[in-house]
Amino acid sequence: MQLLSQAGRRLLTTIPSLIIILVGLFLLLQLAPGDTVDALLAQIGGAEQSVIDEMRQYYELDQSVSSRLANYLWRLVHLDLGQSAIYGKPVVDVILERLPATILLMGSAMLIAFSLGTVLGILAAQKVNGWQDSLISILGLIFYSTPSFWFGLMGIVIFSIFLNWLPPSGFGSIDKSLTGISAVLDLIWYLILPTFTLALTYLAIYLRVMRASLLEVSTLDFVRTARAKGLTKRAVLVKHVLRNAMLPMVTLIGLQAGTMLGGSVVIESIFAIPGLGRLAYDSVIQRDLNTLLGVVFVSAIVVIIINFIVDMLYTRLDPRIAIRK
């Protein structure tokens, strides 16, 4: 019951943040030049004034900013995200079509970054000041300081053009009717390059944090006591050091969920992946306010859910946190 009460309080505190994000973005977009009708007119080459007036009335652009904001928030209470001007159908349907690609890309990248970062961080901490530690630290610095779009472009040049090992773009073969395990393997084949491109920067952060956390925990009294009892080096690492060193790593998952979701915009654009990032980019170009706000709303929900899971993991790794709360 205590855990459920904590979870309920945590979810309630996210509602004001979500409203502030949406209202702030809505007002910020009003400062940008042009609107949905202007973007549509640029595509069709113009129209008569009567048609323009009807379009502005249809998209509620003839109303004041405060009225449109109030209408949007009222629709949002009823879980109505409005119509997409780009696709001519409900924003919810458009987002549900794009969401799986982004979740799959983001989840795969986070899993790779966390797993490899943890392993490399442990190896570097066990071989501190050795050549293994130096090599891993140098690689981490290179991964962290290099922009992800450069990794993506170089990956396409090397692995797609020169070596012809991986596809340069897309989200699956469109010229084949694949089902079952064949479709899964085909999807994995297309996701290898964008997933590792997105994961490299975060992998560097994870390995550096894991290394520092292990070195810090290894100097604490309870670790020296475990060693004095005669436990093996492996037992001390697994049963005592690693569990406590994982707390900063779990924190990073929640902190980096939003930045990784933002980074997927660049990766999805480079590799032509039909996800939320690419949809947000198209929405900005087309001035499709409803779709962009819908993407932000769903993205915020995803980040909130990830942070909620992180909080639950925290109480699992360290029950004292739940007691203090």
N, C-alpha and C positions, 0 to 999 in steps of 0.2 A: 504493500500500500504506500509505503514511503517513496519507493521508486516511481510508482504511478503518479503520486502527487508532485514529485519533482519534475517528471516529464510534462505534466499538465502546465505547471508554472513556466517551464521553459518554452513551451509552444505558445503560451499566451503573450510572453514578452516579445515574441517575434512579430506579432501583428502590427504594432505601431511602426516598427522599422520597415515593414513591407509597405505600409501606406505612405510613409515619408519618401521611400525610394520612388514609388510610382508617381506621387504628386510632384516631386522634384524633377523627374524626367519629363513629365508632361509639360511643366512650365518651361523647362529648359529648351524643349523642342519648339516652343512657340517663338523663341528668339532666332531660330534658324530661318534663313530666307527660303521662301517657297512653301508649298503645302502639297497635299495629295492631288488636288485638281491641277495644279501647275505641272506636276510630274506627268500626269496622264495626258494633258494637252501637248506636252513636249513630245510624247510618243506618237500621238495621232496627227500631229502637225497643226493643231489649233482647232477652234470650233466657233460657232456663232455665240453671241453674248447670252442669248436665251438658254442655250445648251449649257453654257458655263454656269449660269445662275442656278439651273436645275441640279447640276452636279454639286455645286457648293451646298445647296439645300439638302441634297441626299446624304452628303458626308458631314452635315451639321456644321459646315465651315462658315455659315452665315450667322451663327450665334456667337456670343461673347465667350472669351476664354473661361471665365468662371462657370458659365452655364454648361459648356462642354465638359469641363472637369467634373462638375456635379453629376451630370448624366453618366459619365464614364464610371465614376465611383458607385453610383446607384446600380448600374448594370453589373459591376464587379461583385457587389454583394450577392447578386443572383447568379454568380458564376458565368456571366455572359461577357465574353471578351470582344464582342462585336464582329463586324465583317472585314475581311481582308480586301483591300482595294487592288492588290496585285493579282490575287487568285480568284476573287469573286466568290468566296465561300467563307463560312465561319472561321475565325482565327483559331478556335479550338481544334478544328479538323486539320488545319495546316500544321499546327504545332505538333499534334499527335503523329502526323506523318514524318516529321523531322526529328522528333525527340529521341527515338531509338538509336539513330546514328550517332547523335552527340553523346548519349549516355554510354554507348558501347565504346566510342573513342576515348571518352574521358575516363571511364572505369578501367579500360585496358591500360591506358597510360599511367594512371595512378597506381594500379597493381604492379606494373613493371618498375616504376620509379621507387615505390615503397620496398618491394622485395629486393631488387638489386642494390638499392641504396643501403638497406639494412645489412645485407651480406657484405658489401664492400666496406661499410663503416666498421663492422665487427672485425674484418680482416685487417683493416688499417690500424684499429686500436690494439689488436693482438700483436701486431708487428710494428709498434710505434717506433718512429725514427729509423726504421729499416727501409730497404729499397722498395718493398711492397707498399709501405705507407707513403713514401715519396711519390711513387708512380700513381697511386690512387688519388692522392691530393692534387697532383698536377692535372690528371684527367678531369677531376671534379671542377677545378678552376677553369679549365677550357670549356667544359659543358656549360658552366654557369655564366661565363662572360660572353658566350657566342649567342647571337639572336637565333631564335627557333626557326624563323623564316629562312635564314641562311642554311641551317641544317637541312631544312626541307628541300630547298632548291638544289643543294649539293647532292642530297640523297637521290633526287630524281636524275641528275646528270650521271652519277656514278652507277647506281643500281638499276636504273631503268633504261638509260640511253647507251652507256658503254657496256655494261655487263648483261643487260636485258634479263635480270633476275626477277624484278618486281614490277608491277604495273605503275605507271607514273601518276595516275589519278583514277577517280571513280570509286564506287562503292559496291562492286560486284560486276561480273560479266553480264552484259546485256544481250549478247548474241548467242547465249546458251540457255536452255531450259533445265536448270539444275534443281534438284530436290534432295532432302535428307542430308547425309554427311557430306555429299559433294558440294551442296550449297554452303554449308558451314565452312568447309575448307577453302572454298573460293572467296568467301567473305574475309576469312583470316588472312589469306594471301594479299588481298587489297588493303587490309588494315595494318600490315606489318610496318610499312614505311611511315605513314602518318602517326602511328602510335608511338614508335620509338622517337620520332622527331619531337612530338609533344612531351615525351617523358624525360628526355635528356636533361633539360634544365632543372627539373624537379628532382631527378635522381641525384644530381650534384648536391642539392641542398640536403636531401635525406642522408647521404653518406657523411657529409660534414657534421651534421647534427648528431648522427648516431655515433660517430667517432668521439666527438667531444663529450657526449652524454656517458658513454661507456668509461672513458678515462676519468670522468668526475665521480661516477658511482663506485668505481673500483677502489677509490681512496677512502670510502666511508667505513665507519667502525664495524658495521654488521658484516661487511665483506671480509675484513681482516679476521673477524671472529670465525667466520665460516672456513677460512683457510687454516686457522689455528686448530680447528676441530679435525683436520686431516682430509677434508673433502678434496676431490680431484679438481683440477683446473676447469674441466668441462662442466662438472656439477656446479661449481661456484658461478660459472658464467650463465648457465641455463636457468638454474633455480633461484639465484639471488640477484645477479647483476643485470641480466637481460630484461627481466620483468620491470625493474625500476627505471632502466634506461629507455624503455619503450614509451614512457609517458610523454616526453617532448615530441617523439615521432608521431604519436596519435594526435597531439595538438596541431602539428603541421598539416595533417590531413584536413582538419576543419578550416584552418587558415588559408590553405592553398586551393580549396575547392572552388572558391570564386575566381581566383586568378587563373586556374586551369581552365575553367569554363570560358573565361575571357580570352585566353590564349587559343582556344579551339576556333575562334573566329578566323585567325590568321591561317591556321593549319587547314581548316575546311575550305578556305578560299584557295590555297595553294594546290590542294589535292582534289578539288572539286567534289567534296563530300557534302551530300544534301542534309545538313544538320541545322541546329538552331543558330550556330555562328554565321553560317552562310545566309540563313534567312534574315538574321538581324542586319547584316550588311546590305542585303537587297532592300530591306524595309527602309533603311536610312536613305539609300539612293532614290527610292521611289516615294519617299516622304509618307510611307504608310504607317501612320501613327498607331492605329489599332494593333497591327501585327507586331510592331516594335515593342509596344507596351505589354502585349501578350507574351512575347519572348522574355522580356525582363521579369514579368510576373512569374512565369514558369521557372526561369533560371533561379530566381530568388527562392522559390519553393524547394528546388533541388538542393541549393546550398543550405537552406534551413534544415532539411531532412538529414543531410550529411553531418552537419554540426550536432544535430540531435543524437545521431548514432554515435558520434565521437564522445559526447557526454556520457552516454550509456556505457561505452567501453572504458571510460575513465573510472567509473564506479566499479567496474569489473576488475580493472588492473589494480586500483587502490581503493578498497572499501572505505578508508578513512575520509575520503572526499565526500561520499554520500552522508556519512555521519556528521561531518562539519556543516553540511548544508542543511 
